[in-house]
């Protein structure tokens, strides 16, 4: 059995039952960050340096989307010996935080399956695999769609 490893440790939970992106909130002003911020608050009106980790919304609405019909250049990880399979990129406005987060749609979800304003959920996914490891990430899936 292959070992599962997050592509970016600390950016999302590893619990499939309550899978979420992980952000941080400045304890001084309440600004929420994703990816996480741990050194200083990027809010220009705040000098905060302390943050608490929080699970971000598990749902949001499609803000924009497009397809990746070509193999992206490095640093995107892609095996040049494997046939390229296009995928859909989705920009989602998180329900509670209001921030926009980018990610891939679940395999099989195309631009024809999405509309601006449609509700999606954040689900665990696989970015790529090697002989020994599965590198995990997050994906977006329209609510009500089967996996």
N, C-alpha and C positions, 0 to 999 in steps of 0.2 A: 504494500500500500504506500502511495506517495505521501510525503509530508506536505501539509498545507501551510503556506506562509503569506502574510499580508504583503502586498507590494510596497506599501508605506505603513510601517508599524505605527500605531497610535492614531491613525486617521479614521478608523472605523472599528466597531465591535467585532468580535469573532464568534458571537453567539447568534446562530441562525434563527433562534426563536424570537429574539428582539434585536434584529440587525439594524444598526443605526450608524450614521456618520458621527464622529466625535469632534466637537469644537471646544473653544474656550470662551469664557465670558470675563471681561475685565471687572474686578470687584469694585473698582472706583466709579465707573460710569455705566456699566452694564452692556457695553458694546460686545457683540458676539462675533467670533472669528472662525472661519474655516478657509484654508487649513488653520490648524490651531496656532495661537500666538502665545508664547511663553516668556518673552523678555520685556517688551514694553508695549503700551497701548498705541495702536496706530490711529486712534481718534485724535485729530489735531488739538482738540479742546481738552484733552486729558493727559495727565502725567502718570497714570497708573502703571504699576509694574507687577501686580499680583492678579492671578487668573484662576478661575475654577473650571474644571472640565465639565462638559455637559453633553448629553446625547441630543443631537439635532432632530428636527421633525422627521418622521418616517414617511411623510407624504408631501407632495407639492404639486404645482401646476407647470405645465410645459410653457416656457417663456420663448424658446426658439429651438430649432433642430435642423440638422443637415445630415448628409451621408458622407462617409469616408470611403470614396470609391477608388482610392489609390493608396498604396503603402506609404504611410508617413515616414519621414526621415528620422534618424537618430535624434534624440535619445529614446524614441519609441522603440519598444522591444518587439522585434518581428523576425521570424526565421526566414531568410531569403530563399531557403530550399523548399518551403511549403507554399502552395498556391495561395495567393492573396484572396481573402474573403472580406468583401466590404461590410461595414457596420454603420450603425446610426449613432450620431452624437446628439445628446440632448442637454439643453440648458434649462434647469428647473428652478423655479422660485419656491423655496421652502415655505411651508404653510405658516409656521409660527414666527420664524426669524425674518422672513421676507427677503433673504439674501439669495443670490443666484449661484447655483452649483452646477458644474459641468460633469458629464460622465457619459458612458456608453449606454445604449439601450440593451435590454436582454437580447441574446441571439434570436433571430427570427423576426424581431420588431423592425419594421422599415419606416421610412418617412411617410409612406402611405397609411401607416397605422396611427399616426400622430396628428394632432392639431394643437395650435396655440390655445392655452387655457385648459387643456385636458388634464385630468388628475392622474398622477403617476405615484408609484411607491418605490422606495429604495430597497433593493434586494441584494443579497450576496451574489457575487459572480466570480468568474475566472478570467484573468487577463491573459495568462499564458502558462504553459507547462514545460518542464524539462523532464529528463529521464527520472529524476529523483523528487522533484517538487512541483506543487501546484501553487501558482502565485495568485492570490485572491485579491479582489477589489470590490467596488460597488457597481451596480447597474441600475437602470431605471426600467420599470415595467408599468404599462398602463394598468390602472386598477381594474380588477375583474378579468384581466387576461390570464390564461393558463400558462404555467411555467413550461 
